[in-house]
Amino acid sequence: MKISRIVPFALLLVTAPLAAQEVKDSVASIQVEPLVVTVLRTPIASERAPFAISALGEAEVRRGKAGVGLDEALRGVVGVQVDNRYNFALGERISVRGAGARSQFGVRGVKVLVDGIPATMPDGQTTLNHVNFSPLGRVEVVRGPASVLYGNAAGGVLSFETVPPPDHPFREVGVTAGSNGLLRLSGTAGGTMGDVGYRVDVSHLGYDGYREHNAAETLHASARIDYRALRLTAGFVDYDAQNPGALTAALLEEDRRQAFGNNVAQRTGERGRQAQLGATVRHGVAGGELEVAAFGVVREVDNPIPPTIIDLDRVAGGARAVFRTANAAGTWTLRWTAGIELEAQRDDRQNFVNQAGERGALTLDQRERVAGIGGFAHLVASPGERLDVLAGLRYDAFSFAVDDRLVDASDPDDSGSRRMGALSPSLGVRFGLGADHALYANLTTAFATPTTTELANRPTGAGGFNPDLEPERTRSVEAGARGALGGAIAYQISAYHMRIREALIPFEVESAPGRQYFRNAGTAIHRGVEASARVDLPRGFGARVAYTLTDARFDRYRTDDQVLDGNRIPGVAPHRLEAAVSWEGDDGWFVDLEGRRLTAIPTDDANTAESPAYTVVDVRAGHDGFTLGSVRIAPFAGVSNLLDAEYNTAVTVNAFGGRYFEPGPGRAVHVGLRVGR
């Protein structure tokens, strides 16, 4: 490990002696008190929300886990498919109800927040390699179109919350080691001084990888300060990762661990840094609450892919103001929220010919700008205990502009601009059936703009933005039920129908295999059923099960030489079953056993190939922490892919030459230890 990467840990550990503190998870079992979710902008008890919402607590997010990917934090969330490629140059692909499956890197169509600060850029692109796994304590998920809440969010919303600063001084270091060269070091310090609470987390991840040309190294640092109604957050990531590329079926059969030869020759991967700051303040005003937030992001990326080396410098930021209030009139309760959001993004993009990993001729040099403004209003009306009605309306306007800086006699000026906008209404109704059960239904609309990367990648090789690429537009209807049985079983079930116009679909061309371009695909239909249940059993045992049916198909999709109407949308598993059994002893020991089954996944628009179905089982065990002298020790261990199944963890949609398959690792072991004072 580099000396420069050890220094943050040393600084963290020389802080003054601190007293032990144990942070207990409050969502691991069925809640007695109502669980309030904030991801809907208007705080509301989860059982009263007329939308499909999931919430996970600290134990489900982190307990005993290796911390290699965010799929660990989202395991078992019905309706959410997380493909961890174990490729840190690309990151996880996250799709909600099939939205987002088009992404070759990062996240599309799903809005991601960390402590209320957007991780999703104004153009709709999200990269998650800056999210520090160490302090995550809670996840809230809105499954389904959410543009009425957050604008450019056609598939849903993921909201990550970090563990708040502890009331008493706290210090902890951790180490996790495992198969495939895994070594993860972490350190945490926090406490409260008067009105100021603070928490600092630093972690370093080294990973050799399951495959050749698959190594990665990542340094994370994050901080959070709470002062009365003010919250300040800061984050930094420095990463360097290799990209082994996807394989054909023949190469997969030959050697699952190999990298694609051209990726090795072209030294593909990604090196980058990102720093961000965010501030949120809440204050009582005129009988309500005013929330004001602002954030800024600086990002540098050097990304060699087979035909090109991409050099990207990004500056982005934004601000929002939200006012909430509640009024009672007789038996009626009215709560309304109104706000405005402003966002801006500037990308300086240069592309070079990739000559065995070295920069060749400059082929693209342009500055890209995105500006967005959105205004919204939400009203929750509760005529009584049984009925809640949530109505919302939002309008968003986006401006995309590009300045071409590579112009000569043979390369014309491709500067230009695009404007995109959408009105997003929504209506949801929840009706209570007694104290323990409720029905709900909603009608929603949504949209997702193409990202600057998708607009800039033109098959013709020209600069500027693709003038033909349009945003996706979605209409959705959903109905569901949730409740509890006997105080020991919590359940939820939902069914939905989404119609997507101008669906954004990736494809590759022969002249640039490994680089993805995009086109609109007419219309698509996503239909599905989601059902999940959690059971509390005697003697510390518990169980949960989640089943997801996603029937995502092209309704009308014609290319120059194909009619693809009725075909399944690639990258989406039609059926997914996840189940887990856990045990927690009174003395702090725990055991978690998880399994997931995915059916075959189509890999291309024509449905000529598919990635086979698979089953993966994981097991973890450990202790929440016991005192030994003046320190608190929490050991844990786990085995992923316990049955050593051969499976593909993700597919590269519409890859040229049949290079669809991204193999997942075999059986892997990890052991870890956290020591705190």
DAHU-V80249 format. One record per residue. N is the residue number from 1. RES is the residue in one small letter. SS is DSSP state (h for helix, s for strand, l for the rest). PHI is phi in whole degrees, -180 to 180 (999 if undefined). OMEGA is omega in whole degrees, 0 to 359 (999 if undefined). Layout:
n=(N/N)
res=(RES/RES)
ss=(SS/SS)
phi=(PHI/PHI)
omega=(OMEGA/OMEGA)
This chain:
n=(1/2/3/4/5/6/7/8/9/10/11/12/13/14/15/16/17/18/19/20/21/22/23/24/25/26/27/28/29/30/31/32/33/34/35/36/37/38/39/40/41/42/43/44/45/46/47/48/49/50/51/52/53/54/55/56/57/58/59/60/61/62/63/64/65/66/67/68/69/70/71/72/73/74/75/76/77/78/79/80/81/82/83/84/85/86/87/88/89/90/91/92/93/94/95/96/97/98/99/100/101/102/103/104/105/106/107/108/109/110/111/112/113/114/115/116/117/118/119/120/121/122/123/124/125/126/127/128/129/130/131/132/133/134/135/136/137/138/139/140/141/142/143/144/145/146/147/148/149/150/151/152/153/154/155/156/157/158/159/160/161/162/163/164/165/166/167/168/169/170/171/172/173/174/175/176/177/178/179/180/181/182/183/184/185/186/187/188/189/190/191/192/193/194/195/196/197/198/199/200/201/202/203/204/205/206/207/208/209/210/211/212/213/214/215/216/217/218/219/220/221/222/223/224/225/226/227/228/229/230/231/232/233/234/235/236/237/238/239/240/241/242/243/244/245/246/247/248/249/250/251/252/253/254/255/256/257/258/259/260/261/262/263/264/265/266/267/268/269/270/271/272/273/274/275/276/277/278/279/280/281/282/283/284/285/286/287/288/289/290/291/292/293/294/295/296/297/298/299/300/301/302/303/304/305/306/307/308/309/310/311/312/313/314/315/316/317/318/319/320/321/322/323/324/325/326/327/328/329/330/331/332/333/334/335/336/337/338/339/340/341/342/343/344/345/346/347/348/349/350/351/352/353/354/355/356/357/358/359/360/361/362/363/364/365/366/367/368/369/370/371/372/373/374/375/376/377/378/379/380/381/382/383/384/385/386/387/388/389/390/391/392/393/394/395/396/397/398/399/400/401/402/403/404/405/406/407/408/409/410/411/412/413/414/415/416/417/418/419/420/421/422/423/424/425/426/427/428/429/430/431/432/433/434/435/436/437/438/439/440/441/442/443/444/445/446/447/448/449/450/451/452/453/454/455/456/457/458/459/460/461/462/463/464/465/466/467/468/469/470/471/472/473/474/475/476/477/478/479/480/481/482/483/484/485/486/487/488/489/490/491/492/493/494/495/496/497/498/499/500/501/502/503/504/505/506/507/508/509/510/511/512/513/514/515/516/517/518/519/520/521/522/523/524/525/526/527/528/529/530/531/532/533/534/535/536/537/538/539/540/541/542/543/544/545/546/547/548/549/550/551/552/553/554/555/556/557/558/559/560/561/562/563/564/565/566/567/568/569/570/571/572/573/574/575/576/577/578/579/580/581/582/583/584/585/586/587/588/589/590/591/592/593/594/595/596/597/598/599/600/601/602/603/604/605/606/607/608/609/610/611/612/613/614/615/616/617/618/619/620/621/622/623/624/625/626/627/628/629/630/631/632/633/634/635/636/637/638/639/640/641/642/643/644/645/646/647/648/649/650/651/652/653/654/655/656/657/658/659/660/661/662/663/664/665/666/667/668/669/670/671/672/673/674/675/676/677)
res=(m/k/i/s/r/i/v/p/f/a/l/l/l/v/t/a/p/l/a/a/q/e/v/k/d/s/v/a/s/i/q/v/e/p/l/v/v/t/v/l/r/t/p/i/a/s/e/r/a/p/f/a/i/s/a/l/g/e/a/e/v/r/r/g/k/a/g/v/g/l/d/e/a/l/r/g/v/v/g/v/q/v/d/n/r/y/n/f/a/l/g/e/r/i/s/v/r/g/a/g/a/r/s/q/f/g/v/r/g/v/k/v/l/v/d/g/i/p/a/t/m/p/d/g/q/t/t/l/n/h/v/n/f/s/p/l/g/r/v/e/v/v/r/g/p/a/s/v/l/y/g/n/a/a/g/g/v/l/s/f/e/t/v/p/p/p/d/h/p/f/r/e/v/g/v/t/a/g/s/n/g/l/l/r/l/s/g/t/a/g/g/t/m/g/d/v/g/y/r/v/d/v/s/h/l/g/y/d/g/y/r/e/h/n/a/a/e/t/l/h/a/s/a/r/i/d/y/r/a/l/r/l/t/a/g/f/v/d/y/d/a/q/n/p/g/a/l/t/a/a/l/l/e/e/d/r/r/q/a/f/g/n/n/v/a/q/r/t/g/e/r/g/r/q/a/q/l/g/a/t/v/r/h/g/v/a/g/g/e/l/e/v/a/a/f/g/v/v/r/e/v/d/n/p/i/p/p/t/i/i/d/l/d/r/v/a/g/g/a/r/a/v/f/r/t/a/n/a/a/g/t/w/t/l/r/w/t/a/g/i/e/l/e/a/q/r/d/d/r/q/n/f/v/n/q/a/g/e/r/g/a/l/t/l/d/q/r/e/r/v/a/g/i/g/g/f/a/h/l/v/a/s/p/g/e/r/l/d/v/l/a/g/l/r/y/d/a/f/s/f/a/v/d/d/r/l/v/d/a/s/d/p/d/d/s/g/s/r/r/m/g/a/l/s/p/s/l/g/v/r/f/g/l/g/a/d/h/a/l/y/a/n/l/t/t/a/f/a/t/p/t/t/t/e/l/a/n/r/p/t/g/a/g/g/f/n/p/d/l/e/p/e/r/t/r/s/v/e/a/g/a/r/g/a/l/g/g/a/i/a/y/q/i/s/a/y/h/m/r/i/r/e/a/l/i/p/f/e/v/e/s/a/p/g/r/q/y/f/r/n/a/g/t/a/i/h/r/g/v/e/a/s/a/r/v/d/l/p/r/g/f/g/a/r/v/a/y/t/l/t/d/a/r/f/d/r/y/r/t/d/d/q/v/l/d/g/n/r/i/p/g/v/a/p/h/r/l/e/a/a/v/s/w/e/g/d/d/g/w/f/v/d/l/e/g/r/r/l/t/a/i/p/t/d/d/a/n/t/a/e/s/p/a/y/t/v/v/d/v/r/a/g/h/d/g/f/t/l/g/s/v/r/i/a/p/f/a/g/v/s/n/l/l/d/a/e/y/n/t/a/v/t/v/n/a/f/g/g/r/y/f/e/p/g/p/g/r/a/v/h/v/g/l/r/v/g/r)
ss=(l/l/h/h/h/h/h/h/h/h/h/h/h/l/l/l/l/l/l/l/l/l/l/l/l/l/l/l/l/l/l/l/l/l/l/s/s/l/l/l/l/l/l/s/s/h/h/h/l/l/l/l/s/s/s/s/l/h/h/h/h/h/l/l/l/l/l/l/l/l/l/l/l/l/l/l/l/l/l/s/s/s/s/l/l/l/l/l/l/l/l/l/s/s/s/s/l/l/s/l/l/l/l/l/l/l/s/s/l/s/s/s/s/s/l/l/s/s/l/s/l/l/l/l/s/s/l/l/l/l/l/l/l/l/l/s/s/s/s/s/s/s/s/l/l/l/h/h/h/h/l/l/l/l/l/s/s/s/s/s/s/s/l/l/l/l/l/l/l/s/s/s/s/s/s/s/s/s/l/l/l/s/s/s/s/s/s/s/s/s/s/s/s/l/l/s/s/s/s/s/s/s/s/s/s/s/s/l/l/l/l/l/l/l/l/s/s/s/s/s/s/s/s/s/s/s/s/l/l/s/s/s/s/s/s/s/s/s/s/s/s/s/l/l/l/l/s/l/h/h/h/h/h/h/l/l/l/l/l/l/h/h/h/h/h/l/l/l/s/s/s/s/s/s/s/s/s/s/s/s/s/s/s/s/s/l/l/s/s/s/s/s/s/s/s/s/s/s/s/s/s/s/s/s/s/l/l/s/s/s/s/s/s/s/s/s/s/s/s/s/s/s/s/s/s/s/s/s/s/l/l/s/s/s/s/s/s/s/s/s/s/s/s/s/s/s/s/s/s/s/s/s/s/s/s/l/l/s/s/s/s/s/s/s/s/s/s/s/s/s/s/s/s/s/s/s/s/s/s/s/s/s/l/l/l/l/s/s/s/s/s/s/s/s/s/s/s/s/s/s/s/s/s/s/l/l/l/s/l/l/s/l/l/l/l/s/s/s/s/s/s/s/s/s/s/s/s/s/s/s/s/s/s/l/l/l/s/s/s/s/s/s/s/s/s/s/s/s/l/l/l/h/h/h/h/h/l/l/l/l/l/l/l/l/l/l/l/l/l/l/l/s/s/s/s/s/s/s/s/s/s/s/s/s/s/l/l/l/s/s/s/s/s/s/s/s/s/s/s/s/s/l/l/s/s/s/s/l/l/h/h/h/l/l/l/l/s/s/s/s/l/l/s/s/s/s/s/s/s/s/s/s/s/s/s/s/l/l/l/l/s/s/s/s/s/s/s/s/s/s/s/s/s/s/s/s/l/s/l/l/l/l/s/l/l/l/l/s/l/l/l/l/s/l/s/s/s/s/s/s/s/s/s/s/l/l/l/l/s/s/s/s/s/s/s/s/s/s/l/l/s/s/l/l/l/l/l/l/l/s/s/l/l/s/s/s/s/s/s/s/s/s/s/l/l/s/s/s/l/l/s/s/s/s/s/s/s/s/s/s/l/l/l/l/l/l/l/s/s/s/s/l/l/l/l/h/h/h/l/l/s/s/s/l/l/l/l/s/s/s/s/s/s/s/s/s/l)
phi=(999/-67/-59/-62/-92/-83/-55/-58/-69/-64/-63/-67/-86/-94/-67/-61/-54/-129/-85/-70/-148/-109/-97/-93/-78/-111/-124/-70/-124/-63/-78/-84/-85/-59/-92/-90/-110/-113/-66/-84/73/-102/-55/-153/-62/-58/-73/-101/-77/-87/-139/-81/-131/-124/-139/-123/-103/-61/-63/-71/-79/-128/-58/70/-94/-74/76/-85/-155/-73/-61/-65/-75/-110/-61/88/-80/-61/84/-114/-104/-115/-102/-86/-74/53/-133/-74/-76/-109/79/-75/-101/-118/-126/-118/55/88/-75/101/-69/-73/-73/-89/-146/68/-124/-125/75/-127/-80/-121/-122/-127/54/81/-98/-64/-93/-90/-75/-56/-84/96/-91/-127/-113/-110/-72/-89/-79/-84/-68/-58/-91/-64/-129/-162/-134/-118/-130/-101/-99/120/-52/-140/-65/-63/-92/-133/78/-75/-147/-74/-98/157/-138/-115/-120/-97/-120/-84/-64/-69/-57/-74/-71/-121/-55/-149/-144/-151/-124/-144/-140/-131/-130/-170/-63/60/73/-73/-146/-124/-113/-144/-147/-137/-140/-167/169/-135/-125/65/-90/-106/-110/-140/-151/-126/-128/-130/-146/-131/-117/-117/-149/-78/97/-75/-115/-67/51/-135/-75/-151/-143/-137/-114/-114/-144/-144/-144/-140/-127/-110/-130/53/-93/-106/-124/-114/-131/-144/-149/-147/-140/-132/-138/-148/-139/-92/-123/-76/80/-85/-121/-80/-62/-67/-67/-63/-68/-70/-167/-67/-87/-75/-95/-68/-56/-68/-65/-67/-62/-92/51/-72/165/-152/-122/-162/-138/-147/-129/-148/-132/-145/-141/-135/-133/-122/-150/-71/-143/51/77/-134/-128/-106/-114/-125/-139/-148/-149/-143/-135/-126/-140/-126/-136/-120/-129/-75/-121/-49/-93/-145/-112/-101/-115/-127/-116/-125/-128/-144/-170/-174/-151/-144/-134/-132/-117/-126/-154/-139/-138/-117/-137/66/-88/-91/-123/-118/-126/-133/-134/-140/-167/-141/-129/-125/-141/-147/-148/-131/-116/-102/-117/-129/-116/-125/-64/-86/-112/55/88/-105/-76/-101/-67/-74/-114/-152/-148/-151/-107/-116/-130/-130/-132/-137/-137/-139/-122/-148/-146/-129/-131/-112/-111/-124/-66/-172/-70/-89/-122/-133/-125/-119/-118/-146/-146/-145/-126/-125/-131/-125/-122/-112/-139/-137/-111/-79/-110/-122/-129/-151/-63/-101/-133/-69/-73/-103/-61/175/-149/-134/-124/-139/-158/-160/-101/-124/-87/-156/-144/-133/-132/-124/-128/-82/-110/78/-83/-116/-137/-153/-111/-147/-153/-152/-120/-138/-128/-161/-150/-144/-78/-64/-80/-62/-64/-68/-72/-80/-81/-112/-57/-73/85/-71/-84/74/-110/-63/-76/-99/-83/-114/-71/-73/-134/-127/-124/-138/-127/-145/-140/-163/-144/-149/171/-137/-121/64/76/-118/-127/-114/-139/-152/-145/-147/-134/-145/-141/-118/-114/-115/-98/58/-56/-85/-126/-84/-155/-122/-124/-63/-73/-144/-63/99/-110/-101/-117/-136/-146/-89/-119/68/-130/-138/-121/-114/-124/-169/-132/-129/-139/-147/-149/-128/-126/-94/-112/-65/60/84/-87/-151/-148/-145/-145/-142/-121/-127/-109/-125/-101/-109/-138/-75/-87/-142/-152/-124/-108/-61/-130/-142/-113/-113/-56/88/-71/-70/-76/-69/90/-113/-78/-62/-132/-143/-123/-129/-144/-150/-127/-134/-138/-127/-84/-64/-92/101/-75/-145/-139/-125/-122/-127/-143/-143/-126/-118/-80/-58/-113/-64/-108/-143/-60/-79/58/-85/-147/-149/-89/-62/-63/-154/-130/-128/-122/-124/-139/-141/-151/172/-130/-67/138/-124/-89/-132/67/-101/-121/-114/-119/-129/-88/-157/-155/-160/-130/-98/51/-55/-89/55/-72/-91/-151/-103/-78/-162/-125/-95/-67/58/-67/-73/75/74/-85/-93/-102/-116/-69/-91/-72/-76/-57/-136/-113/-138/-131/-150/-151/-116/-126/-130/-136)
omega=(181/180/182/182/175/186/180/179/179/178/181/188/180/175/184/179/187/181/181/175/178/178/182/176/183/183/186/178/182/186/172/176/179/178/182/177/183/185/178/180/174/181/184/176/187/182/179/183/179/179/178/184/173/177/179/178/189/182/180/183/192/196/175/187/185/181/181/183/181/173/178/181/184/183/175/177/183/178/183/178/179/179/176/182/189/181/188/174/180/182/181/170/181/175/178/183/178/177/181/182/181/191/172/174/182/184/178/173/179/179/180/178/173/185/177/181/183/166/178/181/181/180/178/180/180/168/188/183/176/182/181/182/190/185/183/181/185/176/171/184/167/183/179/184/185/180/178/180/191/175/187/187/185/186/183/184/169/179/178/176/177/177/181/177/181/179/183/180/187/177/182/171/181/175/175/179/182/182/177/175/181/171/182/178/181/176/183/172/180/179/180/176/184/180/185/172/183/175/179/179/176/177/176/180/171/186/178/177/178/185/172/177/189/186/179/176/184/173/177/169/179/181/177/178/175/176/183/183/183/174/176/178/178/180/179/175/174/188/177/187/175/182/183/179/178/184/170/177/180/179/178/179/181/182/183/184/184/170/175/189/182/176/178/181/182/176/183/180/179/173/183/174/175/174/180/177/177/178/178/178/178/183/178/182/171/178/179/180/176/177/178/181/176/180/176/183/171/185/175/182/170/194/174/171/192/182/196/167/183/176/186/172/186/170/181/178/180/179/175/174/183/177/180/175/180/180/176/177/184/179/182/170/180/175/179/183/176/182/178/179/177/179/178/183/175/179/168/188/172/175/179/172/179/179/181/178/178/182/174/183/176/182/180/177/183/174/183/182/176/175/181/175/180/175/186/175/179/178/173/179/180/180/180/182/187/191/172/177/179/178/181/178/179/173/178/175/181/175/176/179/180/175/180/182/177/186/173/185/182/183/185/179/181/177/179/181/176/174/180/179/181/170/187/174/179/177/178/181/175/180/182/175/185/185/192/184/180/172/176/176/178/171/183/173/181/176/177/179/167/177/178/178/180/178/184/180/183/182/180/184/180/174/180/181/177/183/185/186/184/177/172/176/190/168/187/171/185/173/182/179/175/179/181/179/175/179/182/182/172/184/168/179/180/175/186/176/180/175/185/174/180/180/181/186/178/173/178/178/186/184/182/179/182/177/185/173/187/175/176/189/177/181/177/178/173/176/181/175/178/180/179/179/176/185/170/181/181/173/174/180/176/180/173/180/180/178/180/171/179/178/183/185/171/176/175/183/181/170/183/185/183/169/189/180/176/179/176/176/184/177/184/176/181/181/177/179/178/181/180/173/181/175/177/179/178/182/175/178/179/173/178/176/184/175/177/181/176/176/184/184/176/186/183/183/182/181/179/181/177/175/189/174/179/175/179/180/177/176/179/177/179/181/180/178/176/185/176/186/182/182/177/187/179/177/175/179/180/175/174/185/186/183/177/180/171/184/175/184/178/174/172/189/175/180/179/176/178/179/186/203/177/188/177/182/174/181/181/182/171/175/183/181/172/181/183/176/999)
